[in-house]
């Protein structure tokens, strides 16, 4: 499931200018949020907006990083494909709504 989740997050990285990097291995993933991919300026304000949206949809992400601009994603080991698709959909929707 980890590879499927990383692949989906990288697709979101290609979709949103504000996702500067997705890194990790297996089910331990970091997603760096920036103002844009060129400057890579940390964007903790957007992290807070997306965090609140994902929480409203039932997904709890961790926040961290030196500037508070990295989502720490550690889903449970019992994760299945349906859970992955749900989480990716929630993250996608939350970014879209936070950027409107």
Backbone as CSV, one residue per row, in Angstrom:
resi,resn,N_x,N_y,N_z,CA_x,CA_y,CA_z,C_x,C_y,C_z
1,UNK,0.816,-1.196,0.000,0.000,0.000,0.000,0.863,1.264,0.000
2,UNK,2.050,1.163,0.581,2.922,2.323,0.668,3.271,2.900,-0.695
3,UNK,3.570,2.017,-1.662,3.918,2.493,-3.005,2.738,3.163,-3.688
4,UNK,1.552,2.616,-3.503,0.343,3.206,-4.073,0.099,4.593,-3.484
5,UNK,0.296,4.710,-2.180,0.093,5.984,-1.499,1.114,7.022,-1.963
6,UNK,2.396,6.637,-2.038,3.438,7.556,-2.520,3.176,7.987,-3.960
7,UNK,2.754,7.043,-4.796,2.443,7.366,-6.195,1.319,8.395,-6.267
8,UNK,0.273,8.189,-5.476,-0.847,9.131,-5.470,-0.448,10.506,-4.960
9,UNK,0.371,10.552,-3.923,0.827,11.851,-3.406,1.712,12.561,-4.418
10,UNK,2.523,11.808,-5.150,3.351,12.429,-6.188,2.501,12.952,-7.341
11,UNK,1.380,12.303,-7.614,0.457,12.832,-8.625,-0.141,14.158,-8.142
12,UNK,-0.448,14.238,-6.852,-0.936,15.510,-6.303,0.158,16.571,-6.356
13,UNK,1.398,16.168,-6.154,2.538,17.100,-6.256,2.595,17.707,-7.660
14,UNK,2.335,16.885,-8.673,2.331,17.395,-10.046,1.135,18.300,-10.316
15,UNK,0.074,18.115,-9.565,-1.153,18.889,-9.760,-1.098,20.251,-9.071
16,UNK,-0.453,20.325,-7.906,-0.457,21.545,-7.103,0.936,22.148,-6.994
17,UNK,1.056,23.397,-7.359,2.299,24.160,-7.273,2.780,24.272,-5.829
18,UNK,1.877,24.125,-4.877,2.201,24.327,-3.463,2.750,23.070,-2.775
19,UNK,2.759,21.952,-3.466,3.388,20.754,-2.898,4.798,20.694,-3.465
20,UNK,5.759,21.085,-2.625,7.136,21.201,-3.079,7.859,19.876,-3.167
21,UNK,7.526,18.948,-2.282,8.216,17.668,-2.292,7.370,16.631,-1.545
22,UNK,7.491,15.404,-1.976,6.912,14.253,-1.288,8.063,13.283,-1.097
23,UNK,8.303,12.920,0.147,9.419,12.015,0.410,9.046,11.045,1.518
24,UNK,9.688,9.923,1.478,9.443,8.935,2.506,9.648,7.544,1.979
25,UNK,9.314,6.606,2.819,9.457,5.216,2.448,8.361,4.430,3.138
26,UNK,7.761,3.525,2.385,6.692,2.726,2.960,5.537,3.601,3.408
27,UNK,5.139,3.459,4.662,4.007,4.225,5.180,4.433,5.405,6.054
28,UNK,5.669,5.845,5.920,6.120,7.040,6.626,6.487,8.076,5.560
29,UNK,5.628,9.093,5.424,5.750,10.034,4.320,5.733,11.464,4.829
30,UNK,6.526,12.306,4.194,6.496,13.745,4.439,6.078,14.453,3.164
31,UNK,5.217,15.452,3.294,4.764,16.233,2.145,5.020,17.706,2.472
32,UNK,5.994,18.288,1.775,6.418,19.663,2.035,5.513,20.646,1.301
33,UNK,5.016,21.639,2.033,4.109,22.630,1.466,4.843,23.962,1.357
34,UNK,4.828,24.526,0.142,5.568,25.755,-0.165,4.654,26.750,-0.876
35,UNK,5.135,27.981,-1.032,4.342,28.967,-1.778,4.348,28.637,-3.266
36,UNK,5.493,28.180,-3.781,5.605,27.739,-5.167,6.865,26.893,-5.308
37,UNK,6.915,26.101,-6.356,8.019,25.157,-6.531,9.335,25.830,-6.878
38,UNK,9.281,27.041,-7.430,10.526,27.730,-7.789,11.249,28.265,-6.560
39,UNK,10.534,28.995,-5.720,11.175,29.602,-4.543,11.281,28.620,-3.375
40,UNK,10.380,27.641,-3.334,10.308,26.667,-2.229,10.215,27.343,-0.858
41,UNK,9.579,28.516,-0.818,9.369,29.216,0.445,8.345,28.443,1.276
42,UNK,8.684,28.121,2.521,7.745,27.380,3.374,6.397,28.108,3.493
43,UNK,5.309,27.334,3.536,3.972,27.915,3.594,3.163,27.275,4.736
44,UNK,3.519,27.607,5.993,2.795,27.005,7.118,1.327,27.437,7.192
45,UNK,0.996,28.596,6.623,-0.404,29.039,6.632,-1.277,28.079,5.830
46,UNK,-0.779,27.653,4.667,-1.539,26.702,3.857,-1.612,25.348,4.551
47,UNK,-0.549,24.957,5.231,-0.573,23.701,5.998,-1.727,23.731,6.993
48,UNK,-1.870,24.839,7.700,-2.938,24.948,8.700,-4.322,24.862,8.058
49,UNK,-4.500,25.515,6.911,-5.796,25.460,6.222,-6.123,24.041,5.768
50,UNK,-5.152,23.401,5.112,-5.371,22.044,4.613,-5.577,21.082,5.780
51,UNK,-4.815,21.267,6.843,-4.938,20.427,8.034,-6.367,20.456,8.572
52,UNK,-6.934,21.645,8.697,-8.303,21.774,9.219,-9.308,21.115,8.286
53,UNK,-9.117,21.275,6.971,-10.035,20.657,5.999,-9.964,19.135,6.075
54,UNK,-8.734,18.587,6.099,-8.617,17.126,6.144,-9.216,16.579,7.431
55,UNK,-9.036,17.315,8.517,-9.605,16.893,9.805,-11.131,16.859,9.716
56,UNK,-11.718,17.870,9.065,-13.175,17.904,8.892,-13.679,16.703,8.095
57,UNK,-12.849,16.213,7.157,-13.225,15.052,6.335,-12.880,13.718,6.990
58,UNK,-12.234,13.751,8.158,-11.954,12.515,8.878,-10.546,11.972,8.738
59,UNK,-9.627,12.759,8.195,-8.231,12.337,8.067,-7.387,13.244,8.957
60,UNK,-6.609,12.645,9.841,-5.752,13.411,10.738,-4.303,13.260,10.286
61,UNK,-3.707,14.378,9.884,-2.310,14.403,9.455,-1.475,15.050,10.545
62,UNK,-0.213,14.687,10.600,0.700,15.350,11.518,1.330,16.549,10.837
63,UNK,1.760,17.511,11.634,2.457,18.689,11.096,3.833,18.748,11.727
64,UNK,4.812,19.166,10.955,6.163,19.256,11.491,7.076,20.012,10.554
65,UNK,8.346,19.771,10.717,9.352,20.467,9.929,9.820,21.717,10.637
66,UNK,10.979,22.166,10.279,11.589,23.352,10.895,10.678,24.575,10.825
67,UNK,9.956,24.716,9.725,9.090,25.884,9.528,7.608,25.548,9.683
68,UNK,7.299,24.346,10.123,5.908,23.937,10.291,5.180,23.773,8.976
69,UNK,5.916,23.425,7.923,5.310,23.339,6.595,5.358,21.939,5.991
70,UNK,5.512,20.930,6.835,5.577,19.562,6.328,4.487,18.727,6.995
71,UNK,3.682,18.080,6.150,2.728,17.119,6.676,3.474,15.821,6.931
72,UNK,3.283,15.272,8.113,3.830,13.964,8.456,2.676,12.978,8.377
73,UNK,2.787,12.062,7.453,1.692,11.138,7.201,2.156,9.730,7.569
74,UNK,1.488,9.153,8.555,1.804,7.800,8.999,0.506,7.016,9.201
75,UNK,-0.040,6.478,8.115,-1.289,5.717,8.244,-1.053,4.405,8.992
76,UNK,-2.108,3.798,9.485,-1.972,2.534,10.219,-1.523,1.393,9.298
77,UNK,-0.938,0.392,9.886,-0.446,-0.764,9.128,-1.572,-1.546,8.448
78,UNK,-2.796,-1.410,8.944,-3.926,-2.158,8.366,-4.542,-1.429,7.170
79,UNK,-3.846,-0.459,6.626,-4.308,0.331,5.482,-4.595,-0.572,4.286
80,UNK,-5.727,-0.332,3.619,-6.036,-1.076,2.398,-6.211,-0.090,1.242
81,UNK,-6.402,-0.595,0.039,-6.493,0.252,-1.151,-7.631,1.265,-1.048
82,UNK,-8.761,0.846,-0.512,-9.899,1.756,-0.345,-9.530,2.935,0.566
83,UNK,-8.794,2.646,1.636,-8.338,3.707,2.541,-7.404,4.677,1.833
84,UNK,-6.514,4.137,0.999,-5.562,4.977,0.261,-6.317,5.925,-0.661
85,UNK,-7.276,5.403,-1.419,-8.038,6.245,-2.347,-8.838,7.310,-1.596
86,UNK,-9.416,6.930,-0.461,-10.155,7.892,0.354,-9.230,9.009,0.845
87,UNK,-8.066,8.639,1.378,-7.119,9.634,1.895,-6.635,10.565,0.786
88,UNK,-6.317,10.014,-0.367,-5.855,10.849,-1.488,-6.950,11.805,-1.943
89,UNK,-8.192,11.319,-1.985,-9.314,12.171,-2.362,-9.497,13.309,-1.354
90,UNK,-9.407,12.990,-0.079,-9.555,14.013,0.971,-8.438,15.044,0.875
91,UNK,-7.216,14.598,0.679,-6.090,15.536,0.571,-6.259,16.412,-0.659
92,UNK,-6.647,15.828,-1.770,-6.880,16.588,-3.002,-7.982,17.630,-2.800
93,UNK,-9.124,17.212,-2.266,-10.239,18.133,-2.013,-9.838,19.246,-1.054
94,UNK,-9.088,18.891,-0.036,-8.688,19.868,0.975,-7.758,20.920,0.391
95,UNK,-6.836,20.511,-0.483,-5.972,21.483,-1.148,-6.794,22.397,-2.042
96,UNK,-7.656,21.795,-2.838,-8.483,22.581,-3.765,-9.301,23.622,-2.996
97,UNK,-9.970,23.200,-1.937,-10.801,24.131,-1.158,-9.969,25.187,-0.434
98,UNK,-8.785,24.829,0.014,-7.929,25.786,0.737,-7.332,26.830,-0.176
99,UNK,-7.230,26.520,-1.461,-6.641,27.449,-2.423,-7.674,28.342,-3.102
100,UNK,-8.962,28.073,-2.878,-10.018,28.875,-3.523,-10.098,30.250,-2.929
